[in-house]
Amino acid sequence: MPYWLEDISVYPLVLLSIWLLGSLVLLPQDYQPLTFFRIFAKQLAVKVHPDPHRATSQQLISGSLALALVMLPTLALLAPLYWLSDWPLVLDGLLLYFCLDFVYYRQQSHKTALAISQKQHSRAKDLLQPLVLRQTQSLSGTGLCKATIEMLWLRTAKQWVGVSFWFLVGGGLAAVAYRLLLLCNQEWNDKQNNFRYFGRPASLLTQWASFPASLLTALLLAFLTDITAAFRQWRQALSLRLCLPHLLILGALAAALRINLAGPVIYQQQKNQRQRLGPTQLPEVRDVLNALRLNRQFQLYSAFIVFIFSLLQILWLLY
């Protein structure tokens, strides 16, 4: 039996346990440890990036150093805990639990859909704005539905599947490193003019680190719904101005829900022209609810796959 199989056999069971715990016990956002790092990253950018008109090379260097300053000391403080702990798997589970803060976004998506259905567009915009980078104040009901669906599934791929993937690859420290990378990319997103170059290192690393999770999400979503239509959407979307992870997820999602996604977005009062993706049918509230229902099914199937993988490992160890 390969030695590495014995070492990682328990991680899928830990992952399943934390998935279940996270769905039952939701940590309030005010007590979420990641909130501290979000504030720290925001204040750090104010200190080390005071002028967005500096030379491009200076902004790239300062962005790289700021990213290292957020991630490396945190990992350096957490690593010795594994040497001191008698229960490293418990520590792994705690770190994974704190990194998997996805249920909050699904709840907010449901609240947003409810507000749109009741024609409370102002409330829907206020609920959605903290969750997305784009400006929501000018969005119509259709735009709010589209933004909610895209936000829900992009966060599913990056924050739920991505964190879980890196946890299986490298344990709690890998999950923390990946989650901090996502956080920095969200706070210093290079789609904003003042972070166009400062946030570029975090953006590029996030695209590479999130690609496996985006690919897994898109493929599983396609297999669960309509894989033929998904491949057709991916082929037609190759010419769109979308990064590859987003293209994979939105293509599969447009095929699954049979609605139109992507299109123009507004960042900091500037309109970013993107071509539309998928059928001509525009999203409605029912499509948001369908996206939420599909999201739960997706997570159940993911849990089933991890369970089967864990069961196969146990049978391998026993026999």
C-alpha positions, 0 to 999 in steps of 0.5 A: 500500500502506498504510504501517502494513501494512509496519510490522506485517507482521513481528510475526506471524512474531515471534509464531510464533517466540516461541510455538515457542521458548516451547514448546521452552525453558521458563524455570524460574520462579525465573529468570523476571523476572516473579517479581521484579515479583510479589515487588515488587508484594506488598511494595509492597502491604504498604507502601502498603496497611497498613490495609484499613479505611481510607476507600474513596476512600483505598484506591482512590487508593493502589491506582491509584498503586501500579499506576502505580508498578509499570508506569510506571517499568518501561516508562520504563526499557524504552522507551529500549532501543528507541532504542539497539538496532540490533535492536528486533525482537529486543528485542520477541521477548525481552520477549514470551518473558518475558511468555509463561510459560504452558507452566508452568501447563499442566505443573502442570495435567497433574501435578495431573490425575495426582495426582488419578488416583492418589488423591493429593488432598493433593498435587493441592491443593498443586500447584494452590493457588499457581495459583489464588486460591480455597482448595483444601484443602476441595476434593474430587476433582471440585472439584480437576478443575473448578478445574484446568480453569478455571485452565488455560483462563482463563490461556490466554485472559489470559496466552497469547492476551491477551499475544499480542494486545497484542503484535500491537497495540503490540509488546513494550512493550504486551505488558509493560504488559498482563502487569504489569497481570495480575500486579498484579491477581493479587497484589491481587485484589479478591475478597480482603477486604483488597484489595476496594477497593485492588485495584479499579483493577487489576481493572477495567483487567484486565477491559477489557484482557483482554476482546478476548482472552477474546472471541477465545478463546471464539469460536475454542473454540466454532468448534472444538467446538460453536458452537451449544451454546456460544451456548446456554450464553452465553444461559443464563449471562447471569444468573450472577454472573460477569464477562463475560470469564469467562462467555464462556470458561467457557460455551464450555468447558462446551459443548465438554467437556459438563461442569458448571463455575463453582459456589461458591468459597471465598476467605479462609474465605468462601464465594462463591455462584456458580450452576453453568454447563453440563450436569449432568455433573461434571468428572472426571480424563478431562475435565482430560486432554480440556481439556489436549488441547483446549488444545494443539489450540487453540494449534495452530489459533491458530498456523495462523491467525497463519501464514495472516495472515502469509502473506497479508501477505507476498503483499500485499507481494510482489504 
